[in-house]
Amino acid sequence: MPSDGIASRPPESDEPGSRLWLYSGDGEDAPVMLDTDLPDLGRNQMLWADVDLEVAEGLNRLWETLEIESLIAGLGKLEEGPALVQHNGILQLAVTVLRNERDLEPMTLHCLVGPNWVVTLHQGELDLVDEFNKPFHGETRLGDLDGPAFLSLVLDWQLSGYFKIIEGVQGEIDHLDEDLLSKSPDEGSFLDRLQAFRRRVRTLRNTLSAHREVLGMLSHPRSDAVVGAEATGDYQRLEDRLQQAIEAVDTTREMIVGSFDIFMTRTAQTTNDIMKRLTIVSVLLLPAAVIAGVMGMNFKVGIFEQPWMFWVTLGGMALIAGLTLLVAKRHDWF
């Protein structure tokens, strides 16, 4: 076993898309190769097999050893999404995970749980084992866990990924608010970003909410008949974490509404600024228009026969406009 602990990348399996890892209560965790016989699992050992569904049919030797050939064959008949079934002491659980943080592509993760082994199956290659092992260094003692307790740990780790995505969305919304407060909003660009946030939040909430029924059954006080007395508390904690994640998504949705309110306020402010400028221009031109109208009346008055009165009239218009600008500036109208 490498000296730097299980965070190091294990040797490649002889079957692409599959990874087996044996956790031992004495801390001697190590990968298991498929071309060798599986060791007899002791009381303080936990085996995790993570397999791509595309290669699952080629691992008959593994399924025969775990005595789950019929369950593997029936996975293709199951509906997508969260589900819970129990077969002769073997727990079969399906949950929805997200393939990537940006596109939030949902994917069903099938979990088969025995007394001291866990099998996870999914469409496409994923480094679940490697990613799960990264935070651990040295002796993990994970082999002391039974199958249901170990699965609760894996599911909690997957749920933490949702929290990471939610925090990322909230950070992007904060940046959007800063842009709105620091410069005039671009309506088209802002609405596109807002719609993208709403779609991501809707996907997150729908995906998380779909697990309420399954985790509710696993966390029931009488669920010890399904997961065992030792793991019941783990699934109760997992259900609480699920509710926290849903509440975090709801908070994110409220942040989006708040961003839209900021946008509407800035838009209204921009409109008011435009109207203010138009009003100032109207006030500046109105006296000049009145004077021009009076001076253009068709009456024979002596002052109209004096050429210098034209310049006096223009000067009066300019003087009134200047006084109007001065008053507007002193009252901070623009």
Rosetta blueprint (number, residue, H / E / L):
1 M L
2 P L
3 S L
4 D L
5 G L
6 I L
7 A L
8 S L
9 R L
10 P L
11 P L
12 E L
13 S L
14 D L
15 E L
16 P L
17 G L
18 S E
19 R E
20 L E
21 W E
22 L E
23 Y E
24 S E
25 G L
26 D L
27 G L
28 E L
29 D L
30 A E
31 P E
32 V L
33 M L
34 L L
35 D L
36 T L
37 D L
38 L L
39 P L
40 D L
41 L L
42 G L
43 R L
44 N L
45 Q E
46 M E
47 L E
48 W E
49 A E
50 D E
51 V E
52 D E
53 L H
54 E H
55 V H
56 A H
57 E H
58 G H
59 L L
60 N H
61 R H
62 L H
63 W H
64 E H
65 T H
66 L H
67 E L
68 I L
69 E H
70 S H
71 L H
72 I H
73 A H
74 G L
75 L H
76 G H
77 K H
78 L L
79 E L
80 E L
81 G L
82 P L
83 A E
84 L E
85 V E
86 Q E
87 H E
88 N L
89 G L
90 I E
91 L E
92 Q E
93 L E
94 A E
95 V E
96 T E
97 V E
98 L E
99 R L
100 N L
101 E L
102 R L
103 D L
104 L L
105 E L
106 P E
107 M E
108 T E
109 L E
110 H E
111 C E
112 L E
113 V E
114 G L
115 P L
116 N L
117 W E
118 V E
119 V E
120 T E
121 L E
122 H E
123 Q L
124 G L
125 E L
126 L L
127 D L
128 L H
129 V H
130 D H
131 E H
132 F H
133 N H
134 K L
135 P L
136 F L
137 H L
138 G L
139 E L
140 T L
141 R L
142 L H
143 G H
144 D H
145 L L
146 D L
147 G H
148 P H
149 A H
150 F H
151 L H
152 S H
153 L H
154 V H
155 L H
156 D H
157 W H
158 Q H
159 L H
160 S H
161 G H
162 Y H
163 F H
164 K H
165 I H
166 I H
167 E H
168 G H
169 V H
170 Q H
171 G H
172 E H
173 I H
174 D H
175 H H
176 L H
177 D H
178 E H
179 D H
180 L H
181 L H
182 S H
183 K L
184 S L
185 P L
186 D L
187 E H
188 G H
189 S H
190 F H
191 L H
192 D H
193 R H
194 L H
195 Q H
196 A H
197 F H
198 R H
199 R H
200 R H
201 V H
202 R H
203 T H
204 L H
205 R H
206 N H
207 T H
208 L H
209 S H
210 A L
211 H L
212 R H
213 E H
214 V H
215 L H
216 G H
217 M H
218 L H
219 S L
220 H L
221 P L
222 R L
223 S L
224 D H
225 A H
226 V H
227 V H
228 G L
229 A H
230 E H
231 A H
232 T H
233 G H
234 D H
235 Y H
236 Q H
237 R H
238 L H
239 E H
240 D H
241 R H
242 L H
243 Q H
244 Q H
245 A H
246 I H
247 E H
248 A H
249 V H
250 D H
251 T H
252 T H
253 R H
254 E H
255 M H
256 I H
257 V H
258 G H
259 S H
260 F H
261 D H
262 I H
263 F H
264 M H
265 T H
266 R H
267 T H
268 A H
269 Q H
270 T H
271 T H
272 N H
273 D H
274 I H
275 M H
276 K H
277 R H
278 L H
279 T H
280 I H
281 V H
282 S H
283 V H
284 L H
285 L H
286 L H
287 P H
288 A H
289 A H
290 V H
291 I H
292 A H
293 G H
294 V H
295 M H
296 G L
297 M L
298 N L
299 F L
300 K L
301 V L
302 G H
303 I H
304 F H
305 E H
306 Q L
307 P L
308 W H
309 M H
310 F H
311 W H
312 V H
313 T H
314 L H
315 G H
316 G H
317 M H
318 A H
319 L H
320 I H
321 A H
322 G H
323 L H
324 T H
325 L H
326 L H
327 V H
328 A H
329 K H
330 R H
331 H L
332 D L
333 W L
334 F L
